Amino acid sequence: MSAAARSIGRRPPTDDEKKAAIQDPGVPWKDWFYFSFLKPWIGLGMLTVDAFVVGAAVEARSALGLAVGLAIALYLEFLLYRVLWTRPEPTEGPSTPFHPSWHRPVRIGRWTPEAWYPDRYRMRAPGSTGPDAAEFL
């Protein structure tokens, strides 16, 4: 047993565990960073912006400024979240027309697996049966 393993009270990994870890290393760091890690940190940044807006409105003693400032900040934060992490609807197919709206500006967010790996997450039309012709071309 190595000194490091003894110091944290765990047994060292077996050869089978080492081989299994090498064969299946898990999610790449870049994917984990954009798809999972940044969500709470960007949320914390949004909370900081909200606190700044509230502080500025309180300092100015403006209830109207507080209401308008928070409404604008929350809407822009909502749009930022949707642009970065919107996932496609399960019933939505590639042939479904998409129309941007005030609550859904993009079909697929920029920091989602569907945007980064479109071949792996190809959307299929609901009710389609049989193989996809694009897979054979």
C-alpha positions as CSV (number, residue, x, y, z in Angstrom):
1,M,0.0,0.0,0.0
2,S,1.4,3.4,-1.0
3,A,1.8,6.2,1.5
4,A,-0.9,8.2,-0.3
5,A,-3.4,5.4,-0.1
6,R,-2.7,4.9,3.6
7,S,-3.0,8.6,4.3
8,I,-6.6,8.8,3.0
9,G,-7.6,5.4,4.4
10,R,-8.4,3.7,1.1
11,R,-7.0,0.5,-0.4
12,P,-5.0,0.9,-3.6
13,P,-6.9,0.0,-6.8
14,T,-6.6,-3.5,-8.2
15,D,-5.3,-4.2,-11.7
16,D,-8.8,-4.9,-12.9
17,E,-10.0,-1.6,-11.6
18,K,-7.1,0.2,-13.3
19,K,-7.9,-1.5,-16.7
20,A,-11.6,-0.7,-16.4
21,A,-10.8,2.9,-15.7
22,I,-8.5,3.1,-18.7
23,Q,-11.0,1.5,-21.0
24,D,-13.8,3.8,-19.9
25,P,-12.4,7.1,-18.8
26,G,-15.8,8.8,-18.5
27,V,-16.9,12.2,-19.8
28,P,-14.2,14.4,-21.3
29,W,-13.3,17.4,-19.2
30,K,-14.4,19.9,-21.8
31,D,-17.9,18.4,-22.0
32,W,-18.2,18.3,-18.2
33,F,-17.0,21.9,-17.9
34,Y,-19.5,23.4,-20.4
35,F,-22.4,21.0,-19.9
36,S,-22.4,20.8,-16.1
37,F,-19.7,22.9,-14.2
38,L,-20.5,26.3,-15.6
39,K,-24.3,26.2,-14.9
40,P,-24.1,27.1,-11.2
41,W,-21.2,29.6,-11.7
42,I,-23.1,31.5,-14.4
43,G,-26.1,31.4,-12.1
44,L,-24.0,32.9,-9.4
45,G,-22.9,35.6,-11.8
46,M,-26.5,36.3,-12.6
47,L,-27.3,36.6,-8.9
48,T,-24.4,39.1,-8.6
49,V,-25.9,41.2,-11.5
50,D,-29.3,41.1,-9.8
51,A,-27.7,42.3,-6.5
52,F,-26.0,45.1,-8.3
53,V,-29.3,46.2,-9.9
54,V,-31.1,46.0,-6.5
55,G,-28.3,47.9,-4.8
56,A,-28.3,50.7,-7.4
57,A,-32.1,51.1,-7.2
58,V,-32.0,51.2,-3.4
59,E,-29.2,53.7,-3.5
60,A,-31.2,55.9,-5.8
61,R,-34.4,55.2,-3.8
62,S,-36.3,54.3,-6.9
63,A,-39.0,51.7,-6.7
64,L,-39.7,52.0,-10.4
65,G,-36.0,51.6,-11.2
66,L,-35.9,48.5,-9.1
67,A,-38.9,47.0,-10.8
68,V,-37.8,47.8,-14.4
69,G,-34.1,47.0,-13.7
70,L,-34.9,43.6,-12.2
71,A,-37.4,42.8,-15.0
72,I,-34.9,43.6,-17.7
73,A,-32.0,41.8,-15.9
74,L,-34.1,38.6,-15.2
75,Y,-35.3,38.5,-18.8
76,L,-31.8,38.9,-20.2
77,E,-30.6,36.2,-17.8
78,F,-33.4,33.9,-18.9
79,L,-32.4,34.4,-22.5
80,L,-28.8,33.8,-21.8
81,Y,-29.7,30.5,-20.1
82,R,-31.9,29.5,-23.0
83,V,-29.2,30.4,-25.6
84,L,-26.6,28.3,-23.8
85,W,-28.5,25.3,-22.5
86,T,-31.8,24.8,-24.4
87,R,-32.2,21.1,-25.2
88,P,-34.5,20.1,-28.1
89,E,-38.0,18.8,-27.3
90,P,-38.3,15.0,-27.5
91,T,-41.2,15.3,-29.9
92,E,-39.3,17.7,-32.2
93,G,-37.9,16.3,-35.4
94,P,-35.3,17.7,-37.8
95,S,-38.1,18.6,-40.2
96,T,-40.2,20.4,-37.6
97,P,-40.1,24.1,-38.5
98,F,-38.6,26.3,-35.8
99,H,-39.7,29.9,-35.3
100,P,-37.6,32.0,-32.7
101,S,-39.8,33.6,-30.1
102,W,-39.3,35.8,-27.0
103,H,-39.0,32.7,-24.8
104,R,-37.1,30.3,-27.1
105,P,-34.6,32.2,-29.2
106,V,-32.7,29.1,-30.5
107,R,-33.6,25.5,-31.2
108,I,-30.5,24.0,-29.6
109,G,-28.4,25.8,-27.0
110,R,-24.7,26.4,-27.8
111,W,-23.4,24.5,-24.8
112,T,-25.4,21.3,-25.1
113,P,-24.3,17.8,-26.3
114,E,-26.8,18.1,-29.2
115,A,-25.0,21.2,-30.5
116,W,-21.5,19.8,-30.1
117,Y,-22.1,16.3,-31.3
118,P,-25.0,16.5,-33.9
119,D,-24.2,13.1,-35.4
120,R,-24.5,11.4,-32.1
121,Y,-27.7,13.2,-31.1
122,R,-29.5,13.3,-34.4
123,M,-33.1,14.3,-33.9
124,R,-35.6,12.0,-35.6
125,A,-39.1,12.8,-36.6
126,P,-41.7,11.2,-34.2
127,G,-43.2,8.1,-35.6
128,S,-40.5,7.5,-38.2
129,T,-39.7,3.8,-38.6
130,G,-36.8,2.1,-40.3
131,P,-33.3,3.2,-40.8
132,D,-32.4,6.8,-41.5
133,A,-31.3,7.3,-45.1
134,A,-28.6,9.8,-44.0
135,E,-26.8,7.0,-42.1
136,F,-26.0,5.2,-45.4
137,L,-24.8,8.1,-47.4
